[in-house]
Structures are given as structure tokens and as C-alpha cells.
Amino acid sequence: MAEQSQHVLSGYKVLDFSQYIAGPTVTRMMAEMGAEVIKVEMAPNGDQTRGMPYLKGNRSGYFIQQNLGKKSLCIDFRKEPGLSIIKELVARMDVVVENFGPGTMKRLGLGYDVVKSLNPKIVMCSISTFGQDGPLATQPGWDFIGACYSGVLDMVGEPGQTPVFPGLAVGDTSTGVHALAAIACALLYRERSGAGQHLDVSLLDSYFTYHDTAVHAYSLSGGQYLHRRFGRQHPLYTPIGIFEGRQHPICIMAPLDNQWAALCRAMGRPELAQDPRFATAVERVRNQAEAIAIVQRWLDSTPEDQAIAAMEANRVPAAPVLSAAEAMAHPHLRQRGTVRTVEDPVAGPVDLPGFPLRFSAFPKPLEVHAPLLGEHNVEVLASHLGYSEQRVRELEARGVLVSRNC
């Protein structure tokens, strides 16, 4: 793996206790920006996602994707001497990230009060489903549980039917990005004040901020307007919806008057822009069924590539709904590195989502791979605590540390 010394977070050191998606998203992004991320895995088996599908050669693609660029320290810190080693490392870190249930770190002897006493300048970020306090704080939860309590899941699906899952980890991943923003700002504050702090980032809080209309509309209408799942067509704007194309569903978003006029030109019916039924946004919503039917008839009668090309030529926001496989093969995503190929030491080449942030001072992404279990036991303890390789091997023989080629 290339040296991670030339990027925007080079020099920062992170102790990462997180698993699954939300926490690992934070630390993966920090690693890809040059931070040294030490992934603390509980011995003997490490991060539970190492066994999650899809597996190739007993190597988890799930684990690979979420842990690029990190160093693995596999240690039993539930008892001595593992806990003492972790405390020594805490004293040398800039950031600690954990996504255990609230109170778990305290029970392990690593609550914020302890961490702060060891390192007053440290930024500790605790990520959870419901937050560190409140009536739901101690309840177990995952991404979709947060989506339920936030009112977000109630908005996904067809009207009058049971809600459906979004099919990917929107909440977990976005919560990780929220946490990354909080950590970056806390580090900036520390540069000015010299003080660290404890960050409480929850999936539920993050999810609730995604409401762009529902909350204020319900409040301002005195409860008269309740924004719920509306299926393929947006109830407040026309056209914003999913239409049937010849090969793919097609998303068209042309709610503004000038965009509707452009869509009319693309359809070869420019006169519709002046039709009193559709001339304004209000009238288009009032006559939504007719407007949608006109667009759908055009798509039914036009080859998909021609319809897309006509909308592109007229600057109408529109796109075919691609499958993941089709998106992975799209030349735009490939050219920008939105899809990238990582060489894993066990699984071999694997396509993964690319790093989504671009920095003009660091135009080339770092070459990174996910660690083997305990791969960096010697490196981490030698470089940060001065341990000899022999001492590390002795700790491995006692089961305090573990390393395996997986």
C-alpha cells in the first residue's frame, strides 16, 4: 500500500473501533484523505463483517469496501494487558471513532471521561442509531430502524401500500458523512482553541434532516398537509417522476416553466408550453394526469436513445434508471473514478465505489487496500509504542493479539 503521507489529512491519527457501515464510512474517508487509521478489532475474530457476503476465498467484499486504507490491530481489550495498550494508543491519537451502543465504551473502560483524561485534545466521535441520550437511546437499531422513526420510510413506495426499503444503506452512509463533517469541524476548532470534545452523531438525527418538504409543510399548514409516499409522480410539481421507457424506466425532472417548455420542444410539441392547462407550475399540477399522459405517449412512440438525446439537446434533466451493473459500466463513472478497481491481496481485483471527494491539491487518489486481520499489529505497536517484534509475537502467543491471513 502506498504511503499515506500526501493528502489533506496527512499527519492525523485515528483509532477506529467501528464496524458495519456508518462508523467505517467515517474512517474509510479519513484514510483515503491520508489520515493514519488504526482499526481496532476485537480478538479473536475481529470485525464481524469479515464474514459477511459476498465472499471470495473467505474474503468479504463488504469488509473490503468499508475498510480501505486502514491498519488492522486485532487485540483483546476486554482485559489486561490489552486495555492498557489501547489506553497508551489513545494518548497518541487525534481522533477516536466508535459505533457501539451507548454506554458500551464506558463499560469497556474507554468512556469519554477516561479518553479525555488520557488525551485532553482528542476528538471522540460516538455514532449510534438514536443518539447517546433520549428515550430510545438504549434500544438496538440499524439503518432502516432509523428510517422508520424519522418518518422517512413512510415516504418510500406507492400511495396506499406498505412502505418499501430503499435497497441500499442511504442512512448509514450519510450518517458517516455527517460524522466526518463534525470531526473535521471539531479538529478545526481544536486548532484554534486547543480543546478536544465528544461528538454525538446519530442515524435518526441525520435521517430527519433529509426532509426537504414534509416537516415545514405539516407545521405551516397546521397539520393539514401530510407529505407521504407518492409513488412515481411528485404531487407538488409536474413533471417530476418516473416514466416507462422502451428499455429502462426514465426519470424526468422538468417542474420549472422554462424546463417544461424545453421538454415540449424535445417532444416536438412546443405549443404545449403555452397551453393554458400547462402554462404555469400551478396549472400543470392541477392537470397533472393529462401532462403525464402526454409525456408517456411520447416515450411510448419514441426509441429510448432518441428520447434521451432529444431531452439532452434541450437541456431537460432526465436519465434512464440504470441497474448497478449498468452504472458500473457507464463511461462517465469509469472516467471519473466513481467506479474503481482495487487489488485485494486475497480476493484479487474487485470493483468498488470510488472516493467521492475531489481536491485540486491532491488530484490523484491514494492506492489503498483493506487490511488482513491483525496485519499491522507489529507496525502499529512498534511505531506508536516502541514495542519490539518479539514482544508483539509474545502477546500473540498469549491471545492478546491475533493475526490471520483473511
Rosetta blueprint (number, residue, H / E / L):
1 M L
2 A L
3 E L
4 Q L
5 S L
6 Q L
7 H L
8 V L
9 L L
10 S L
11 G L
12 Y L
13 K E
14 V E
15 L E
16 D E
17 F L
18 S L
19 Q L
20 Y L
21 I L
22 A H
23 G H
24 P H
25 T H
26 V H
27 T H
28 R H
29 M H
30 M H
31 A H
32 E H
33 M L
34 G L
35 A L
36 E E
37 V E
38 I E
39 K E
40 V E
41 E E
42 M E
43 A L
44 P L
45 N L
46 G L
47 D L
48 Q H
49 T H
50 R H
51 G H
52 M L
53 P L
54 Y L
55 L E
56 K E
57 G L
58 N L
59 R E
60 S E
61 G H
62 Y H
63 F H
64 I H
65 Q H
66 Q H
67 N L
68 L L
69 G L
70 K L
71 K E
72 S E
73 L E
74 C E
75 I E
76 D L
77 F L
78 R L
79 K L
80 E L
81 P L
82 G H
83 L H
84 S H
85 I H
86 I H
87 K H
88 E H
89 L H
90 V H
91 A L
92 R L
93 M L
94 D L
95 V E
96 V E
97 V E
98 E E
99 N L
100 F L
101 G L
102 P L
103 G L
104 T H
105 M H
106 K H
107 R H
108 L L
109 G L
110 L L
111 G L
112 Y H
113 D H
114 V H
115 V H
116 K H
117 S H
118 L H
119 N L
120 P L
121 K L
122 I L
123 V E
124 M E
125 C E
126 S E
127 I E
128 S E
129 T L
130 F L
131 G L
132 Q L
133 D L
134 G L
135 P L
136 L L
137 A L
138 T L
139 Q L
140 P L
141 G L
142 W L
143 D H
144 F H
145 I H
146 G H
147 A H
148 C H
149 Y H
150 S H
151 G L
152 V L
153 L H
154 D H
155 M H
156 V L
157 G L
158 E L
159 P L
160 G L
161 Q L
162 T L
163 P L
164 V L
165 F L
166 P L
167 G L
168 L L
169 A L
170 V H
171 G H
172 D H
173 T H
174 S H
175 T H
176 G H
177 V H
178 H H
179 A H
180 L H
181 A H
182 A H
183 I H
184 A H
185 C H
186 A H
187 L H
188 L H
189 Y H
190 R H
191 E H
192 R H
193 S H
194 G L
195 A L
196 G L
197 Q E
198 H E
199 L E
200 D E
201 V E
202 S E
203 L H
204 L H
205 D H
206 S H
207 Y H
208 F H
209 T L
210 Y L
211 H L
212 D L
213 T L
214 A H
215 V H
216 H H
217 A H
218 Y H
219 S H
220 L H
221 S L
222 G L
223 G L
224 Q L
225 Y L
226 L L
227 H L
228 R L
229 R L
230 F L
231 G L
232 R L
233 Q E
234 H L
235 P L
236 L L
237 Y L
238 T L
239 P L
240 I E
241 G E
242 I E
243 F E
244 E E
245 G L
246 R L
247 Q L
248 H L
249 P E
250 I E
251 C E
252 I E
253 M E
254 A L
255 P L
256 L L
257 D H
258 N H
259 Q H
260 W H
261 A H
262 A H
263 L H
264 C H
265 R H
266 A H
267 M L
268 G L
269 R L
270 P H
271 E H
272 L H
273 A H
274 Q H
275 D L
276 P L
277 R L
278 F L
279 A L
280 T L
281 A H
282 V H
283 E H
284 R H
285 V H
286 R H
287 N L
288 Q H
289 A H
290 E H
291 A H
292 I H
293 A H
294 I H
295 V H
296 Q H
297 R H
298 W H
299 L H
300 D H
301 S H
302 T L
303 P L
304 E H
305 D H
306 Q H
307 A H
308 I H
309 A H
310 A H
311 M H
312 E H
313 A H
314 N L
315 R L
316 V L
317 P L
318 A E
319 A E
320 P E
321 V L
322 L L
323 S L
324 A H
325 A H
326 E H
327 A H
328 M H
329 A H
330 H L
331 P H
332 H H
333 L H
334 R H
335 Q H
336 R H
337 G L
338 T L
339 V E
340 R E
341 T E
342 V E
343 E E
344 D E
345 P L
346 V L
347 A L
348 G E
349 P E
350 V E
351 D E
352 L E
353 P E
354 G L
355 F L
356 P L
357 L L
358 R L
359 F E
360 S L
361 A L
362 F E
363 P L
364 K L
365 P L
366 L L
367 E L
368 V L
369 H L
370 A L
371 P L
372 L L
373 L E
374 G L
375 E L
376 H L
377 N H
378 V H
379 E H
380 V H
381 L H
382 A H
383 S H
384 H H
385 L H
386 G L
387 Y L
388 S L
389 E H
390 Q H
391 R H
392 V H
393 R H
394 E H
395 L H
396 E H
397 A H
398 R L
399 G L
400 V L
401 L E
402 V L
403 S L
404 R E
405 N L
406 C L
